[in-house]
Amino acid sequence: MQFSKEKNLDTSIRSVESGRILVGEEYISHSLVLNADEIIGRWMGPNADHTSFDQIKYILEKEPDVIIFGTGDKSVIPQRNLVFDLAKKNIGIEVMTSTAAAKTFNILISEGRNPVAIIIID
């Protein structure tokens, strides 16, 4: 069995620290949305417990198979309607701390999946 070194994607999350996140070689000091191909932009919405489907509709243009929502240092429960509305579109949502979300995002992109991550930076 041959092993190959995992390619280092420009969008892999290398660390999550208080007040900043390291994506590829770039430190970012604000909450953000990203997928395997790009940093989609700054996340200006609320945390998962106050996010509505309408606030993330633009993310669906990236055709994610799952949305990973990093909620900062503390985990919160997403709005019930958000979960149901995404399920109707066959899109999963996983909500966890930002550190756990970063690890999950990296695993999914290394598997060739198409997640979109929303990462809240405290």
Secondary structure as UniProt FT lines:
FT   TURN            10..11
FT   STRAND          13..17
FT   TURN            18..19
FT   STRAND          20..23
FT   TURN            24..25
FT   STRAND          26..28
FT   STRAND          32..35
FT   STRAND          39..42
FT   HELIX           48..50
FT   HELIX           53..56
FT   HELIX           57..62
FT   STRAND          66..70
FT   TURN            72..73
FT   HELIX           80..88
FT   TURN            89..90
FT   STRAND          92..96
FT   HELIX           98..110
FT   TURN            111..112
FT   STRAND          115..119
//
